[in-house]
Amino acid sequence: MPAPRMSSTPLPGIGVQYDLTTREHRHISVVAHRDGHRTVNVYRADDPDACAHSVRLTGAEAASLVDALVPAHHSPNVLHTTDLGLVAERIELSAHSHWNGRLLGDTRMRTETGVSIVAVLRRSGAIPSPTPDFRLAGGDTLIVIGTREGVAAAAVILGRE
């Protein structure tokens, strides 16, 4: 049996949409909203672009569902959350990003959002603790830490094209 087709699409200011096409050619998507909510969409079999059912879940409801589907799960985007209200998340820069080729300090990320960029993942490897004179490139994945609201604001800024 071939592996299911899964893709993800960043939705600047909203979160990430994950699309799955099952072996039976059914289309299911999950929108992971930056505020922790999830929207699960199931599309019609006769028209994979027409949504038949949509369910909005709180973060706790989504976690319960994931635990039921895959115990000991791990989300690739949300790296860690704490009771202190901090979240670490991956944000990818598009090839057409306004920040492509610009210095990290030009984003004014900490000043504007309170978020820290603690690492940059690039094809050549990981760059921990990038300095303000670090030059960003399309395709970079930035590891950011801050409040959920700050991370959402950072995603909007970094999503600028």
PyMOL CGO cylinders between C-alpha atoms (Angstrom):
from pymol import cmd
from pymol.cgo import CYLINDER

trace = [
    CYLINDER, 0.00, 0.00, 0.00, 1.54, 3.38, -0.98, 0.3, 1, 1, 1, 1, 1, 1,
    CYLINDER, 1.54, 3.38, -0.98, 2.05, 6.05, 1.67, 0.3, 1, 1, 1, 1, 1, 1,
    CYLINDER, 2.05, 6.05, 1.67, -0.82, 8.54, 1.96, 0.3, 1, 1, 1, 1, 1, 1,
    CYLINDER, -0.82, 8.54, 1.96, -0.29, 11.90, 0.26, 0.3, 1, 1, 1, 1, 1, 1,
    CYLINDER, -0.29, 11.90, 0.26, 0.09, 14.66, 2.85, 0.3, 1, 1, 1, 1, 1, 1,
    CYLINDER, 0.09, 14.66, 2.85, 0.91, 18.28, 2.18, 0.3, 1, 1, 1, 1, 1, 1,
    CYLINDER, 0.91, 18.28, 2.18, 1.05, 21.41, 4.29, 0.3, 1, 1, 1, 1, 1, 1,
    CYLINDER, 1.05, 21.41, 4.29, 0.35, 24.99, 3.33, 0.3, 1, 1, 1, 1, 1, 1,
    CYLINDER, 0.35, 24.99, 3.33, 1.28, 27.95, 5.54, 0.3, 1, 1, 1, 1, 1, 1,
    CYLINDER, 1.28, 27.95, 5.54, -1.66, 30.30, 6.05, 0.3, 1, 1, 1, 1, 1, 1,
    CYLINDER, -1.66, 30.30, 6.05, -0.01, 33.57, 7.16, 0.3, 1, 1, 1, 1, 1, 1,
    CYLINDER, -0.01, 33.57, 7.16, -1.74, 35.04, 10.17, 0.3, 1, 1, 1, 1, 1, 1,
    CYLINDER, -1.74, 35.04, 10.17, -3.93, 31.94, 10.53, 0.3, 1, 1, 1, 1, 1, 1,
    CYLINDER, -3.93, 31.94, 10.53, -1.74, 28.87, 10.91, 0.3, 1, 1, 1, 1, 1, 1,
    CYLINDER, -1.74, 28.87, 10.91, -1.04, 25.85, 8.74, 0.3, 1, 1, 1, 1, 1, 1,
    CYLINDER, -1.04, 25.85, 8.74, -3.38, 23.74, 6.62, 0.3, 1, 1, 1, 1, 1, 1,
    CYLINDER, -3.38, 23.74, 6.62, -2.59, 20.04, 6.34, 0.3, 1, 1, 1, 1, 1, 1,
    CYLINDER, -2.59, 20.04, 6.34, -4.20, 18.14, 3.46, 0.3, 1, 1, 1, 1, 1, 1,
    CYLINDER, -4.20, 18.14, 3.46, -4.41, 14.37, 3.28, 0.3, 1, 1, 1, 1, 1, 1,
    CYLINDER, -4.41, 14.37, 3.28, -5.58, 12.26, 0.38, 0.3, 1, 1, 1, 1, 1, 1,
    CYLINDER, -5.58, 12.26, 0.38, -6.39, 8.75, 1.57, 0.3, 1, 1, 1, 1, 1, 1,
    CYLINDER, -6.39, 8.75, 1.57, -5.82, 5.54, -0.37, 0.3, 1, 1, 1, 1, 1, 1,
    CYLINDER, -5.82, 5.54, -0.37, -9.55, 5.70, -1.21, 0.3, 1, 1, 1, 1, 1, 1,
    CYLINDER, -9.55, 5.70, -1.21, -8.91, 9.15, -2.76, 0.3, 1, 1, 1, 1, 1, 1,
    CYLINDER, -8.91, 9.15, -2.76, -10.82, 10.98, -0.01, 0.3, 1, 1, 1, 1, 1, 1,
    CYLINDER, -10.82, 10.98, -0.01, -9.68, 14.53, 0.81, 0.3, 1, 1, 1, 1, 1, 1,
    CYLINDER, -9.68, 14.53, 0.81, -9.37, 15.55, 4.48, 0.3, 1, 1, 1, 1, 1, 1,
    CYLINDER, -9.37, 15.55, 4.48, -7.81, 18.75, 5.76, 0.3, 1, 1, 1, 1, 1, 1,
    CYLINDER, -7.81, 18.75, 5.76, -6.91, 20.13, 9.16, 0.3, 1, 1, 1, 1, 1, 1,
    CYLINDER, -6.91, 20.13, 9.16, -6.32, 23.82, 9.71, 0.3, 1, 1, 1, 1, 1, 1,
    CYLINDER, -6.32, 23.82, 9.71, -4.04, 24.28, 12.72, 0.3, 1, 1, 1, 1, 1, 1,
    CYLINDER, -4.04, 24.28, 12.72, -4.93, 27.80, 13.86, 0.3, 1, 1, 1, 1, 1, 1,
    CYLINDER, -4.93, 27.80, 13.86, -2.25, 29.76, 15.72, 0.3, 1, 1, 1, 1, 1, 1,
    CYLINDER, -2.25, 29.76, 15.72, -4.67, 30.25, 18.64, 0.3, 1, 1, 1, 1, 1, 1,
    CYLINDER, -4.67, 30.25, 18.64, -4.63, 26.48, 19.27, 0.3, 1, 1, 1, 1, 1, 1,
    CYLINDER, -4.63, 26.48, 19.27, -7.97, 25.63, 17.65, 0.3, 1, 1, 1, 1, 1, 1,
    CYLINDER, -7.97, 25.63, 17.65, -8.17, 23.08, 14.85, 0.3, 1, 1, 1, 1, 1, 1,
    CYLINDER, -8.17, 23.08, 14.85, -10.69, 22.83, 12.05, 0.3, 1, 1, 1, 1, 1, 1,
    CYLINDER, -10.69, 22.83, 12.05, -11.15, 19.37, 10.55, 0.3, 1, 1, 1, 1, 1, 1,
    CYLINDER, -11.15, 19.37, 10.55, -12.72, 19.32, 7.08, 0.3, 1, 1, 1, 1, 1, 1,
    CYLINDER, -12.72, 19.32, 7.08, -13.96, 16.27, 5.20, 0.3, 1, 1, 1, 1, 1, 1,
    CYLINDER, -13.96, 16.27, 5.20, -14.62, 16.74, 1.51, 0.3, 1, 1, 1, 1, 1, 1,
    CYLINDER, -14.62, 16.74, 1.51, -17.23, 15.10, -0.70, 0.3, 1, 1, 1, 1, 1, 1,
    CYLINDER, -17.23, 15.10, -0.70, -16.21, 11.89, -2.48, 0.3, 1, 1, 1, 1, 1, 1,
    CYLINDER, -16.21, 11.89, -2.48, -17.78, 13.04, -5.75, 0.3, 1, 1, 1, 1, 1, 1,
    CYLINDER, -17.78, 13.04, -5.75, -16.11, 16.47, -5.56, 0.3, 1, 1, 1, 1, 1, 1,
    CYLINDER, -16.11, 16.47, -5.56, -12.87, 16.59, -3.53, 0.3, 1, 1, 1, 1, 1, 1,
    CYLINDER, -12.87, 16.59, -3.53, -12.95, 20.41, -3.56, 0.3, 1, 1, 1, 1, 1, 1,
    CYLINDER, -12.95, 20.41, -3.56, -16.42, 20.62, -1.93, 0.3, 1, 1, 1, 1, 1, 1,
    CYLINDER, -16.42, 20.62, -1.93, -16.43, 20.43, 1.86, 0.3, 1, 1, 1, 1, 1, 1,
    CYLINDER, -16.43, 20.43, 1.86, -19.08, 18.05, 3.19, 0.3, 1, 1, 1, 1, 1, 1,
    CYLINDER, -19.08, 18.05, 3.19, -18.39, 18.45, 6.94, 0.3, 1, 1, 1, 1, 1, 1,
    CYLINDER, -18.39, 18.45, 6.94, -16.37, 20.85, 9.04, 0.3, 1, 1, 1, 1, 1, 1,
    CYLINDER, -16.37, 20.85, 9.04, -15.71, 20.57, 12.77, 0.3, 1, 1, 1, 1, 1, 1,
    CYLINDER, -15.71, 20.57, 12.77, -13.92, 23.20, 14.87, 0.3, 1, 1, 1, 1, 1, 1,
    CYLINDER, -13.92, 23.20, 14.87, -12.05, 21.79, 17.87, 0.3, 1, 1, 1, 1, 1, 1,
    CYLINDER, -12.05, 21.79, 17.87, -10.45, 23.49, 20.85, 0.3, 1, 1, 1, 1, 1, 1,
    CYLINDER, -10.45, 23.49, 20.85, -6.80, 22.72, 21.50, 0.3, 1, 1, 1, 1, 1, 1,
    CYLINDER, -6.80, 22.72, 21.50, -7.78, 20.28, 24.26, 0.3, 1, 1, 1, 1, 1, 1,
    CYLINDER, -7.78, 20.28, 24.26, -10.33, 18.54, 22.02, 0.3, 1, 1, 1, 1, 1, 1,
    CYLINDER, -10.33, 18.54, 22.02, -7.76, 18.25, 19.22, 0.3, 1, 1, 1, 1, 1, 1,
    CYLINDER, -7.76, 18.25, 19.22, -5.19, 16.81, 21.65, 0.3, 1, 1, 1, 1, 1, 1,
    CYLINDER, -5.19, 16.81, 21.65, -7.74, 14.24, 22.85, 0.3, 1, 1, 1, 1, 1, 1,
    CYLINDER, -7.74, 14.24, 22.85, -8.50, 13.25, 19.27, 0.3, 1, 1, 1, 1, 1, 1,
    CYLINDER, -8.50, 13.25, 19.27, -4.79, 12.93, 18.44, 0.3, 1, 1, 1, 1, 1, 1,
    CYLINDER, -4.79, 12.93, 18.44, -4.26, 10.82, 21.55, 0.3, 1, 1, 1, 1, 1, 1,
    CYLINDER, -4.26, 10.82, 21.55, -7.07, 8.55, 20.39, 0.3, 1, 1, 1, 1, 1, 1,
    CYLINDER, -7.07, 8.55, 20.39, -5.55, 8.25, 16.90, 0.3, 1, 1, 1, 1, 1, 1,
    CYLINDER, -5.55, 8.25, 16.90, -1.85, 8.09, 17.75, 0.3, 1, 1, 1, 1, 1, 1,
    CYLINDER, -1.85, 8.09, 17.75, -0.83, 7.77, 21.38, 0.3, 1, 1, 1, 1, 1, 1,
    CYLINDER, -0.83, 7.77, 21.38, 2.40, 9.62, 22.25, 0.3, 1, 1, 1, 1, 1, 1,
    CYLINDER, 2.40, 9.62, 22.25, 2.00, 11.98, 19.26, 0.3, 1, 1, 1, 1, 1, 1,
    CYLINDER, 2.00, 11.98, 19.26, 4.42, 14.70, 18.19, 0.3, 1, 1, 1, 1, 1, 1,
    CYLINDER, 4.42, 14.70, 18.19, 3.43, 17.76, 16.19, 0.3, 1, 1, 1, 1, 1, 1,
    CYLINDER, 3.43, 17.76, 16.19, 6.12, 18.91, 13.71, 0.3, 1, 1, 1, 1, 1, 1,
    CYLINDER, 6.12, 18.91, 13.71, 5.20, 22.61, 14.01, 0.3, 1, 1, 1, 1, 1, 1,
    CYLINDER, 5.20, 22.61, 14.01, 4.48, 23.19, 17.68, 0.3, 1, 1, 1, 1, 1, 1,
    CYLINDER, 4.48, 23.19, 17.68, 7.69, 22.19, 19.38, 0.3, 1, 1, 1, 1, 1, 1,
    CYLINDER, 7.69, 22.19, 19.38, 6.84, 22.80, 23.03, 0.3, 1, 1, 1, 1, 1, 1,
    CYLINDER, 6.84, 22.80, 23.03, 4.36, 24.59, 25.22, 0.3, 1, 1, 1, 1, 1, 1,
    CYLINDER, 4.36, 24.59, 25.22, 4.52, 25.30, 28.92, 0.3, 1, 1, 1, 1, 1, 1,
    CYLINDER, 4.52, 25.30, 28.92, 2.21, 26.37, 31.69, 0.3, 1, 1, 1, 1, 1, 1,
    CYLINDER, 2.21, 26.37, 31.69, 3.93, 29.76, 31.46, 0.3, 1, 1, 1, 1, 1, 1,
    CYLINDER, 3.93, 29.76, 31.46, 2.10, 30.47, 28.20, 0.3, 1, 1, 1, 1, 1, 1,
    CYLINDER, 2.10, 30.47, 28.20, 5.16, 30.18, 25.95, 0.3, 1, 1, 1, 1, 1, 1,
    CYLINDER, 5.16, 30.18, 25.95, 5.20, 28.31, 22.68, 0.3, 1, 1, 1, 1, 1, 1,
    CYLINDER, 5.20, 28.31, 22.68, 8.01, 27.37, 20.30, 0.3, 1, 1, 1, 1, 1, 1,
    CYLINDER, 8.01, 27.37, 20.30, 7.02, 27.09, 16.67, 0.3, 1, 1, 1, 1, 1, 1,
    CYLINDER, 7.02, 27.09, 16.67, 8.52, 26.64, 13.20, 0.3, 1, 1, 1, 1, 1, 1,
    CYLINDER, 8.52, 26.64, 13.20, 7.75, 29.38, 10.66, 0.3, 1, 1, 1, 1, 1, 1,
    CYLINDER, 7.75, 29.38, 10.66, 8.91, 28.92, 7.06, 0.3, 1, 1, 1, 1, 1, 1,
    CYLINDER, 8.91, 28.92, 7.06, 9.88, 31.86, 4.84, 0.3, 1, 1, 1, 1, 1, 1,
    CYLINDER, 9.88, 31.86, 4.84, 8.55, 31.55, 1.32, 0.3, 1, 1, 1, 1, 1, 1,
    CYLINDER, 8.55, 31.55, 1.32, 10.82, 32.05, -1.68, 0.3, 1, 1, 1, 1, 1, 1,
    CYLINDER, 10.82, 32.05, -1.68, 8.87, 35.27, -2.36, 0.3, 1, 1, 1, 1, 1, 1,
    CYLINDER, 8.87, 35.27, -2.36, 9.18, 36.57, 1.19, 0.3, 1, 1, 1, 1, 1, 1,
    CYLINDER, 9.18, 36.57, 1.19, 9.77, 40.27, 1.73, 0.3, 1, 1, 1, 1, 1, 1,
    CYLINDER, 9.77, 40.27, 1.73, 12.59, 39.15, 4.07, 0.3, 1, 1, 1, 1, 1, 1,
    CYLINDER, 12.59, 39.15, 4.07, 14.40, 36.99, 1.49, 0.3, 1, 1, 1, 1, 1, 1,
    CYLINDER, 14.40, 36.99, 1.49, 17.98, 38.33, 1.39, 0.3, 1, 1, 1, 1, 1, 1,
    CYLINDER, 17.98, 38.33, 1.39, 17.43, 40.79, 4.25, 0.3, 1, 1, 1, 1, 1, 1,
    CYLINDER, 17.43, 40.79, 4.25, 19.04, 40.86, 7.66, 0.3, 1, 1, 1, 1, 1, 1,
    CYLINDER, 19.04, 40.86, 7.66, 17.32, 39.22, 10.61, 0.3, 1, 1, 1, 1, 1, 1,
    CYLINDER, 17.32, 39.22, 10.61, 17.63, 42.46, 12.58, 0.3, 1, 1, 1, 1, 1, 1,
    CYLINDER, 17.63, 42.46, 12.58, 15.56, 44.24, 9.91, 0.3, 1, 1, 1, 1, 1, 1,
    CYLINDER, 15.56, 44.24, 9.91, 12.51, 42.24, 11.01, 0.3, 1, 1, 1, 1, 1, 1,
    CYLINDER, 12.51, 42.24, 11.01, 12.59, 43.94, 14.45, 0.3, 1, 1, 1, 1, 1, 1,
    CYLINDER, 12.59, 43.94, 14.45, 10.98, 40.71, 15.63, 0.3, 1, 1, 1, 1, 1, 1,
    CYLINDER, 10.98, 40.71, 15.63, 11.67, 40.99, 19.36, 0.3, 1, 1, 1, 1, 1, 1,
    CYLINDER, 11.67, 40.99, 19.36, 10.76, 44.69, 19.43, 0.3, 1, 1, 1, 1, 1, 1,
    CYLINDER, 10.76, 44.69, 19.43, 7.54, 44.28, 17.43, 0.3, 1, 1, 1, 1, 1, 1,
    CYLINDER, 7.54, 44.28, 17.43, 6.27, 40.96, 18.86, 0.3, 1, 1, 1, 1, 1, 1,
    CYLINDER, 6.27, 40.96, 18.86, 8.33, 40.00, 21.92, 0.3, 1, 1, 1, 1, 1, 1,
    CYLINDER, 8.33, 40.00, 21.92, 9.25, 36.79, 20.07, 0.3, 1, 1, 1, 1, 1, 1,
    CYLINDER, 9.25, 36.79, 20.07, 12.82, 35.49, 19.90, 0.3, 1, 1, 1, 1, 1, 1,
    CYLINDER, 12.82, 35.49, 19.90, 14.19, 33.71, 16.83, 0.3, 1, 1, 1, 1, 1, 1,
    CYLINDER, 14.19, 33.71, 16.83, 16.35, 31.06, 18.46, 0.3, 1, 1, 1, 1, 1, 1,
    CYLINDER, 16.35, 31.06, 18.46, 17.47, 29.11, 15.39, 0.3, 1, 1, 1, 1, 1, 1,
    CYLINDER, 17.47, 29.11, 15.39, 17.24, 29.01, 11.62, 0.3, 1, 1, 1, 1, 1, 1,
    CYLINDER, 17.24, 29.01, 11.62, 17.01, 25.71, 9.76, 0.3, 1, 1, 1, 1, 1, 1,
    CYLINDER, 17.01, 25.71, 9.76, 18.47, 25.79, 6.27, 0.3, 1, 1, 1, 1, 1, 1,
    CYLINDER, 18.47, 25.79, 6.27, 19.38, 23.05, 3.80, 0.3, 1, 1, 1, 1, 1, 1,
    CYLINDER, 19.38, 23.05, 3.80, 23.02, 23.46, 4.82, 0.3, 1, 1, 1, 1, 1, 1,
    CYLINDER, 23.02, 23.46, 4.82, 22.13, 22.83, 8.47, 0.3, 1, 1, 1, 1, 1, 1,
    CYLINDER, 22.13, 22.83, 8.47, 20.93, 24.52, 11.64, 0.3, 1, 1, 1, 1, 1, 1,
    CYLINDER, 20.93, 24.52, 11.64, 22.10, 27.97, 12.68, 0.3, 1, 1, 1, 1, 1, 1,
    CYLINDER, 22.10, 27.97, 12.68, 21.55, 28.34, 16.44, 0.3, 1, 1, 1, 1, 1, 1,
    CYLINDER, 21.55, 28.34, 16.44, 21.19, 31.79, 17.99, 0.3, 1, 1, 1, 1, 1, 1,
    CYLINDER, 21.19, 31.79, 17.99, 21.36, 33.80, 14.75, 0.3, 1, 1, 1, 1, 1, 1,
    CYLINDER, 21.36, 33.80, 14.75, 22.65, 37.35, 15.23, 0.3, 1, 1, 1, 1, 1, 1,
    CYLINDER, 22.65, 37.35, 15.23, 20.89, 40.48, 13.91, 0.3, 1, 1, 1, 1, 1, 1,
    CYLINDER, 20.89, 40.48, 13.91, 23.32, 40.57, 10.95, 0.3, 1, 1, 1, 1, 1, 1,
    CYLINDER, 23.32, 40.57, 10.95, 22.27, 37.04, 9.83, 0.3, 1, 1, 1, 1, 1, 1,
    CYLINDER, 22.27, 37.04, 9.83, 20.94, 37.15, 6.24, 0.3, 1, 1, 1, 1, 1, 1,
    CYLINDER, 20.94, 37.15, 6.24, 17.59, 35.36, 5.76, 0.3, 1, 1, 1, 1, 1, 1,
    CYLINDER, 17.59, 35.36, 5.76, 16.78, 33.31, 2.67, 0.3, 1, 1, 1, 1, 1, 1,
    CYLINDER, 16.78, 33.31, 2.67, 13.58, 31.96, 1.14, 0.3, 1, 1, 1, 1, 1, 1,
    CYLINDER, 13.58, 31.96, 1.14, 13.04, 28.40, 2.33, 0.3, 1, 1, 1, 1, 1, 1,
    CYLINDER, 13.04, 28.40, 2.33, 14.55, 29.09, 5.76, 0.3, 1, 1, 1, 1, 1, 1,
    CYLINDER, 14.55, 29.09, 5.76, 12.58, 27.71, 8.69, 0.3, 1, 1, 1, 1, 1, 1,
    CYLINDER, 12.58, 27.71, 8.69, 12.77, 29.97, 11.72, 0.3, 1, 1, 1, 1, 1, 1,
    CYLINDER, 12.77, 29.97, 11.72, 12.36, 28.52, 15.21, 0.3, 1, 1, 1, 1, 1, 1,
    CYLINDER, 12.36, 28.52, 15.21, 10.58, 31.18, 17.27, 0.3, 1, 1, 1, 1, 1, 1,
    CYLINDER, 10.58, 31.18, 17.27, 9.70, 31.29, 20.97, 0.3, 1, 1, 1, 1, 1, 1,
    CYLINDER, 9.70, 31.29, 20.97, 7.20, 33.59, 22.62, 0.3, 1, 1, 1, 1, 1, 1,
    CYLINDER, 7.20, 33.59, 22.62, 3.61, 33.91, 23.67, 0.3, 1, 1, 1, 1, 1, 1,
    CYLINDER, 3.61, 33.91, 23.67, 0.98, 32.42, 21.38, 0.3, 1, 1, 1, 1, 1, 1,
    CYLINDER, 0.98, 32.42, 21.38, -0.09, 35.96, 20.43, 0.3, 1, 1, 1, 1, 1, 1,
    CYLINDER, -0.09, 35.96, 20.43, 3.51, 36.99, 19.76, 0.3, 1, 1, 1, 1, 1, 1,
    CYLINDER, 3.51, 36.99, 19.76, 4.13, 33.92, 17.59, 0.3, 1, 1, 1, 1, 1, 1,
    CYLINDER, 4.13, 33.92, 17.59, 0.94, 34.69, 15.61, 0.3, 1, 1, 1, 1, 1, 1,
    CYLINDER, 0.94, 34.69, 15.61, 2.16, 38.28, 15.08, 0.3, 1, 1, 1, 1, 1, 1,
    CYLINDER, 2.16, 38.28, 15.08, 5.58, 36.96, 14.04, 0.3, 1, 1, 1, 1, 1, 1,
    CYLINDER, 5.58, 36.96, 14.04, 3.95, 34.67, 11.48, 0.3, 1, 1, 1, 1, 1, 1,
    CYLINDER, 3.95, 34.67, 11.48, 2.13, 37.65, 9.96, 0.3, 1, 1, 1, 1, 1, 1,
    CYLINDER, 2.13, 37.65, 9.96, 5.35, 39.68, 9.77, 0.3, 1, 1, 1, 1, 1, 1,
    CYLINDER, 5.35, 39.68, 9.77, 7.38, 36.78, 8.37, 0.3, 1, 1, 1, 1, 1, 1,
    CYLINDER, 7.38, 36.78, 8.37, 4.60, 35.87, 5.92, 0.3, 1, 1, 1, 1, 1, 1,
    CYLINDER, 4.60, 35.87, 5.92, 4.85, 39.29, 4.25, 0.3, 1, 1, 1, 1, 1, 1,
    CYLINDER, 4.85, 39.29, 4.25, 5.64, 39.04, 0.53, 0.3, 1, 1, 1, 1, 1, 1,
]
cmd.load_cgo(trace, "trace")
